Amino acid sequence: MKEIDGDLPPVEMDSTQMLTALSHIVQNALESMPEGGTLILQVGRDNNHVCITVRDTGCGIPKDQLVSVYDPFVTLKTKGAGLGLTMVHQIVKNHRGERVLHNRVS
């Protein structure tokens, strides 16, 4: 599901990098829902900032792993090098943005 605000300010960004970041986040969300679920992508405005929110109904990240989820080579998966969220963090940082990770509330 997607929800995109029609009144967004222009954004200067490297679209290739941003697509890479969003692809990693969406892939992680889909992998966290092997039996299916809901994935919501929201793009909205907060004052003069654009906010992109990705939410899913997946299994979430264990609380003890939240502090290191953006560290290189940290992964909870059996495949992959653990660099996806590290790249997301760097891309967002390169765009002077902030990333906020919230775990699902039980």
Residue frames as a rotation matrix with the C-alpha (Angstrom) as fourth column:
MET 1
0.590 0.807 0.000 0.00
0.807 -0.590 0.000 0.00
0.000 0.000 -1.000 0.00
LYS 2
-0.601 -0.782 0.166 1.29
0.776 -0.620 -0.116 3.48
0.194 0.060 0.979 -0.71
GLU 3
0.645 0.686 -0.336 0.22
0.744 -0.665 0.070 6.84
-0.176 -0.295 -0.939 0.66
ILE 4
-0.479 -0.839 0.260 1.85
0.878 -0.464 0.120 9.83
0.020 0.286 0.958 -1.03
ASP 5
0.123 0.439 -0.890 1.09
0.473 -0.815 -0.336 13.42
-0.873 -0.379 -0.308 -0.07
GLY 6
0.444 0.143 0.885 0.34
0.895 -0.127 -0.429 15.52
0.051 0.982 -0.184 -3.14
ASP 7
0.928 -0.052 0.368 1.88
-0.045 -0.999 -0.027 18.68
0.369 0.009 -0.929 -1.68
LEU 8
0.595 -0.780 -0.197 5.56
0.710 0.395 0.583 17.81
-0.377 -0.486 0.789 -1.40
PRO 9
0.670 -0.452 -0.589 8.35
-0.457 -0.876 0.152 20.36
-0.585 0.167 -0.794 -1.68
PRO 10
0.733 -0.503 -0.458 11.09
-0.341 0.311 -0.887 19.81
0.588 0.807 0.057 -4.26
VAL 11
0.799 -0.500 0.334 13.88
-0.128 0.402 0.907 17.56
-0.587 -0.767 0.258 -3.00
GLU 12
0.372 -0.785 -0.495 17.49
-0.862 -0.095 -0.497 17.62
0.344 0.612 -0.713 -4.10
MET 13
0.390 -0.237 0.890 18.75
-0.497 0.759 0.420 14.03
-0.775 -0.607 0.178 -4.04
ASP 14
-0.684 -0.551 -0.479 20.62
-0.728 0.472 0.497 11.36
-0.048 0.688 -0.724 -5.86
SER 15
0.309 0.950 -0.039 17.66
-0.951 0.307 -0.040 9.30
-0.026 0.050 0.998 -7.07
THR 16
0.215 -0.302 -0.929 19.81
-0.319 0.877 -0.359 6.22
0.923 0.373 0.092 -7.71
GLN 17
-0.832 -0.554 -0.017 21.11
-0.128 0.222 -0.967 6.22
0.539 -0.802 -0.256 -4.15
MET 18
-0.510 0.704 0.494 17.65
-0.824 -0.235 -0.516 6.83
-0.247 -0.670 0.700 -2.70
LEU 19
0.454 0.650 -0.609 16.22
-0.797 0.602 0.048 3.99
0.398 0.464 0.791 -4.79
THR 20
-0.253 -0.647 -0.720 18.99
-0.088 0.756 -0.648 1.73
0.963 -0.101 -0.249 -3.48
ALA 21
-0.922 -0.091 0.376 18.19
-0.365 -0.119 -0.923 2.69
0.129 -0.989 0.076 0.11
LEU 22
-0.078 0.979 0.186 14.45
-0.965 -0.027 -0.260 2.16
-0.250 -0.200 0.947 -0.31
SER 23
0.304 0.137 -0.943 15.06
-0.592 0.802 -0.074 -1.15
0.746 0.581 0.325 -2.10
HIS 24
-0.681 -0.622 -0.387 17.08
-0.045 0.562 -0.826 -2.44
0.731 -0.545 -0.411 0.87
ILE 25
-0.794 0.424 0.436 14.43
-0.560 -0.230 -0.796 -1.35
-0.237 -0.876 0.420 3.36
VAL 26
0.218 0.930 -0.296 11.56
-0.976 0.201 -0.087 -2.83
-0.021 0.308 0.951 1.34
GLN 27
0.022 -0.284 -0.959 13.47
-0.387 0.882 -0.270 -6.08
0.922 0.377 -0.090 0.79
ASN 28
-0.929 -0.370 -0.004 14.09
-0.115 0.298 -0.948 -6.40
0.352 -0.880 -0.320 4.54
ALA 29
-0.447 0.842 0.301 10.41
-0.814 -0.243 -0.528 -5.72
-0.372 -0.481 0.794 5.22
LEU 30
0.357 0.597 -0.718 9.30
-0.853 0.522 0.010 -8.37
0.381 0.609 0.696 2.74
GLU 31
-0.309 -0.571 -0.760 11.75
-0.161 0.820 -0.550 -10.92
0.937 -0.048 -0.345 4.16
SER 32
-0.941 -0.025 0.338 10.35
-0.337 -0.011 -0.941 -10.28
0.027 -1.000 0.002 7.64
MET 33
-0.060 0.985 0.163 6.92
-0.784 0.055 -0.619 -11.43
-0.618 -0.165 0.768 6.42
PRO 34
-0.904 -0.411 -0.117 7.50
-0.388 0.677 0.626 -14.88
-0.178 0.611 -0.771 4.86
GLU 35
-0.617 0.752 0.231 3.84
0.701 0.659 -0.274 -15.83
-0.358 -0.008 -0.934 5.33
GLY 36
-0.151 0.540 0.828 2.62
0.664 -0.565 0.490 -12.50
0.732 0.624 -0.274 3.91
GLY 37
-0.194 0.115 -0.974 1.55
0.854 -0.469 -0.225 -9.34
-0.482 -0.876 -0.007 5.63
THR 38
0.834 0.506 0.220 1.14
0.552 -0.760 -0.345 -5.64
-0.007 0.409 -0.912 5.03
LEU 39
-0.388 -0.918 -0.078 3.78
0.882 -0.395 0.259 -3.24
-0.268 0.031 0.963 3.74
ILE 40
0.767 0.640 -0.033 2.98
0.621 -0.755 -0.213 0.48
-0.161 0.143 -0.977 3.82
LEU 41
-0.480 -0.851 0.215 5.08
0.877 -0.467 0.111 3.15
0.006 0.242 0.970 2.12
GLN 42
0.689 0.680 -0.250 4.17
0.693 -0.719 -0.045 6.71
-0.211 -0.143 -0.967 3.11
VAL 43
-0.544 -0.767 0.341 5.67
0.810 -0.586 -0.025 9.90
0.219 0.263 0.940 1.74
GLY 44
0.604 0.794 -0.074 4.60
0.771 -0.558 0.307 13.08
0.203 -0.243 -0.949 3.44
ARG 45
-0.023 -0.516 0.856 5.59
0.193 -0.843 -0.502 16.53
0.981 0.154 0.119 4.51
ASP 46
0.468 0.061 -0.881 6.78
0.882 -0.092 0.462 17.75
-0.052 -0.994 -0.097 7.89
ASN 47
0.405 -0.225 -0.886 7.22
0.007 -0.968 0.249 21.52
-0.914 -0.107 -0.391 7.58
ASN 48
0.530 -0.261 -0.807 9.77
-0.829 -0.359 -0.429 21.87
-0.178 0.896 -0.407 4.75
HIS 49
-0.609 -0.748 0.263 11.01
-0.693 0.663 0.283 18.30
-0.386 -0.010 -0.922 5.03
VAL 50
0.216 0.594 -0.775 9.94
-0.778 0.585 0.231 15.21
0.590 0.553 0.588 3.14
CYS 51
-0.304 -0.225 0.926 9.41
-0.817 0.561 -0.132 12.16
-0.490 -0.796 -0.355 5.35
ILE 52
-0.057 0.220 -0.974 9.48
-0.664 0.720 0.201 8.65
0.746 0.658 0.105 3.94
THR 53
-0.202 0.093 0.975 8.04
-0.885 0.409 -0.223 5.99
-0.420 -0.908 0.000 6.21
VAL 54
-0.271 0.112 -0.956 8.15
-0.510 0.826 0.241 2.25
0.816 0.553 -0.167 5.60
ARG 55
-0.267 0.273 0.924 6.03
-0.902 0.266 -0.339 0.10
-0.338 -0.925 0.175 7.91
ASP 56
-0.342 0.191 -0.920 5.38
-0.485 0.803 0.347 -3.61
0.805 0.565 -0.182 7.86
THR 57
0.576 0.612 0.542 3.66
-0.802 0.295 0.519 -6.27
0.158 -0.734 0.661 9.91
GLY 58
0.252 -0.591 -0.766 6.75
-0.174 0.751 -0.637 -8.48
0.952 0.294 0.086 9.98
CYS 59
0.496 -0.078 -0.865 8.48
0.675 0.661 0.328 -10.12
0.546 -0.746 0.381 12.90
GLY 60
0.941 -0.160 0.297 10.49
-0.279 -0.863 0.420 -7.04
0.189 -0.479 -0.857 13.88
ILE 61
0.041 -0.988 -0.150 14.05
-0.082 0.146 -0.986 -6.82
0.996 0.053 -0.075 15.15
PRO 62
0.388 0.070 -0.919 14.88
0.828 0.412 0.380 -8.11
0.405 -0.908 0.102 18.63
LYS 63
0.991 0.096 0.093 15.38
0.045 -0.895 0.444 -5.20
0.126 -0.436 -0.891 21.06
ASP 64
0.531 -0.847 -0.033 18.94
0.127 0.041 0.991 -6.24
-0.838 -0.531 0.129 21.85
GLN 65
-0.135 -0.566 0.813 19.82
0.918 0.238 0.318 -5.97
-0.374 0.789 0.488 18.12
LEU 66
0.783 0.568 0.255 18.35
0.623 -0.713 -0.323 -2.49
-0.002 0.411 -0.911 17.53
VAL 67
0.704 -0.535 -0.467 21.49
-0.171 -0.766 0.620 -0.64
-0.689 -0.356 -0.631 18.65
SER 68
-0.330 -0.938 0.104 23.72
-0.177 0.170 0.969 -2.46
-0.927 0.302 -0.222 16.14
VAL 69
0.418 0.609 0.674 21.36
0.475 0.485 -0.734 -2.87
-0.774 0.627 -0.087 13.18
TYR 70
0.987 -0.058 -0.149 23.19
-0.153 -0.614 -0.774 -0.22
-0.047 0.787 -0.615 11.10
ASP 71
0.212 -0.965 0.156 26.67
-0.622 -0.010 0.783 -1.55
-0.754 -0.263 -0.602 11.93
PRO 72
0.070 -0.256 -0.964 28.55
-0.946 0.290 -0.145 -3.23
0.317 0.922 -0.222 9.07
PHE 73
-0.585 -0.350 -0.732 28.38
-0.369 0.918 -0.144 -7.04
0.722 0.186 -0.666 8.87
VAL 74
-0.810 0.438 0.389 25.56
-0.300 0.261 -0.918 -7.31
-0.504 -0.860 -0.080 11.42
THR 75
-0.435 0.701 -0.565 22.76
-0.712 0.116 0.692 -9.53
0.551 0.704 0.449 10.16
LEU 76
-0.250 0.456 0.854 20.06
-0.696 0.528 -0.486 -11.81
-0.673 -0.716 0.185 11.48
LYS 77
0.701 0.530 -0.478 19.79
-0.701 0.386 -0.600 -13.57
-0.134 0.755 0.642 8.12
THR 78
0.506 -0.516 0.691 21.44
0.227 0.852 0.471 -16.74
-0.832 -0.082 0.549 6.89
LYS 79
0.175 -0.430 0.886 22.34
0.982 0.014 -0.187 -15.06
0.068 0.903 0.425 3.58
GLY 80
0.768 0.090 0.634 23.89
0.238 -0.959 -0.152 -11.67
0.595 0.267 -0.758 2.92
ALA 81
-0.198 -0.977 -0.078 26.86
0.609 -0.060 -0.791 -9.74
0.768 -0.204 0.607 4.21
GLY 82
0.255 0.350 -0.901 24.99
0.946 -0.282 0.158 -7.49
-0.199 -0.893 -0.403 6.63
LEU 83
-0.775 -0.610 -0.164 25.69
0.548 -0.778 0.307 -4.32
-0.315 0.148 0.937 4.67
GLY 84
-0.264 0.750 0.606 22.18
0.804 -0.176 0.568 -3.38
0.533 0.638 -0.556 3.48
LEU 85
0.756 0.612 -0.233 21.13
0.630 -0.582 0.515 -1.21
0.179 -0.536 -0.825 6.41
THR 86
-0.003 -0.836 -0.549 24.66
0.631 -0.427 0.647 0.15
-0.776 -0.345 0.529 6.72
MET 87
-0.767 -0.228 0.600 24.30
0.637 -0.387 0.667 1.44
0.080 0.894 0.442 3.15
VAL 88
0.254 0.929 0.270 20.83
0.763 -0.364 0.534 2.82
0.595 0.070 -0.801 3.96
HIS 89
0.590 -0.083 -0.803 22.27
0.675 -0.496 0.547 4.70
-0.444 -0.865 -0.236 6.92
GLN 90
-0.456 -0.867 -0.199 25.09
0.556 -0.453 0.697 6.18
-0.695 0.207 0.689 4.81
ILE 91
-0.563 0.314 0.764 22.77
0.715 -0.278 0.641 7.19
0.414 0.908 -0.068 1.95
VAL 92
0.571 0.816 -0.091 20.37
0.730 -0.454 0.510 8.94
0.374 -0.358 -0.855 4.31
LYS 93
0.356 -0.558 -0.750 23.30
0.589 -0.488 0.643 10.66
-0.725 -0.671 0.155 6.02
ASN 94
-0.664 -0.636 0.394 24.66
0.682 -0.297 0.668 11.75
-0.307 0.712 0.631 2.61
HIS 95
-0.285 0.669 0.687 21.31
0.594 -0.439 0.674 13.46
0.752 0.600 -0.272 1.98
ARG 96
-0.878 -0.147 0.455 21.42
-0.231 -0.702 -0.673 15.27
0.419 -0.697 0.583 5.33
GLY 97
0.148 0.985 -0.090 18.50
-0.482 0.152 0.863 13.18
0.864 -0.084 0.497 6.48
GLU 98
-0.486 -0.180 0.855 17.68
-0.858 0.285 -0.427 11.27
-0.167 -0.941 -0.293 9.59
ARG 99
-0.242 0.449 -0.860 16.66
-0.232 0.834 0.500 7.67
0.942 0.320 -0.098 9.89
VAL 100
-0.367 0.239 0.899 14.59
-0.927 -0.006 -0.376 6.52
-0.084 -0.971 0.223 12.77
LEU 101
-0.556 0.137 -0.820 14.04
-0.179 0.944 0.279 2.85
0.812 0.302 -0.500 13.43
HIS 102
-0.220 0.571 0.791 11.10
-0.971 -0.049 -0.234 1.77
-0.095 -0.820 0.565 15.52
ASN 103
-0.990 -0.030 -0.134 10.41
-0.037 0.998 0.050 -1.77
0.133 0.055 -0.990 16.43
ARG 104
-0.260 0.960 -0.108 6.88
-0.073 0.092 0.993 -3.03
0.963 0.266 0.046 16.28
VAL 105
-0.597 0.177 0.782 4.89
-0.799 -0.212 -0.563 -2.58
0.066 -0.961 0.268 19.45
SER 106
-0.884 0.253 -0.394 3.42
0.215 0.967 0.138 -5.84
0.416 0.037 -0.909 20.70
